[in-house]
Amino acid sequence: MFRRSTLPLVLAMSLVVAGCVSASDLAEGDVEANQAREDARSGGQSERNGRDGGRSADKAGRRVELPNIVGVVRSFSSPTGNIGCYIGEDLARCDIRERTFAAPPKPDGCGLDWGQTLEVGSRIAVFGCVGDTVLGSRRILKYRTTTVVGDFGCTSARTGVTCVNRRTQHGFVISRVVARVF
């Protein structure tokens, strides 16, 4: 029924809708296995919020939990330098230098660069049509840490970066091999 490549996304979205998933689980793509490991470590009582209570929920009670919040970092690079992100008051945006994922077709009205930028604002997450870059920040967001600015949080993982609007629960995951919105 589902293509093999869509099954991890369906599983991830099911857990988001059901009410609990961590940003790093979304980035790692194997949500069920990560949840089972976390439950085993905590005796079935997993409490995966950051050290300062990194829980994020919308009105329906769905939440993406943000692990290990390190404070306000507006601009950062992934440890490999392949991903660069900026978080402002009204959006979170990440650019990727090298990628193997296929971007959606470039929209007719886009006369700039396409396919290497994902962003989330007050509504849904989208690919961005941009003429600049947020790559190259000297500030490194270590793996399994999160930065939060206003309504937006981004988590770095070995498998990519996940950014979410904590109020709406819309966001994206970006890595060398995958770019997806939720």
Secondary structure as GFF3:
##gff-version 3
##sequence-region A 1 182
A	DSSP	three_ten_helix	4	6	.	.	.	ID=ss1
A	DSSP	alpha_helix	7	18	.	.	.	ID=ss2
A	DSSP	beta_strand	21	22	.	.	.	ID=ss3
A	DSSP	alpha_helix	23	28	.	.	.	ID=ss4
A	DSSP	alpha_helix	31	41	.	.	.	ID=ss5
A	DSSP	beta_strand	64	65	.	.	.	ID=ss6
A	DSSP	beta_strand	75	77	.	.	.	ID=ss7
A	DSSP	beta_strand	83	87	.	.	.	ID=ss8
A	DSSP	beta_strand	92	96	.	.	.	ID=ss9
A	DSSP	beta_strand	117	120	.	.	.	ID=ss10
A	DSSP	beta_strand	125	127	.	.	.	ID=ss11
A	DSSP	beta_strand	145	149	.	.	.	ID=ss12
A	DSSP	beta_strand	152	157	.	.	.	ID=ss13
A	DSSP	beta_strand	160	165	.	.	.	ID=ss14
A	DSSP	beta_strand	171	174	.	.	.	ID=ss15
A	DSSP	beta_strand	179	181	.	.	.	ID=ss16
###
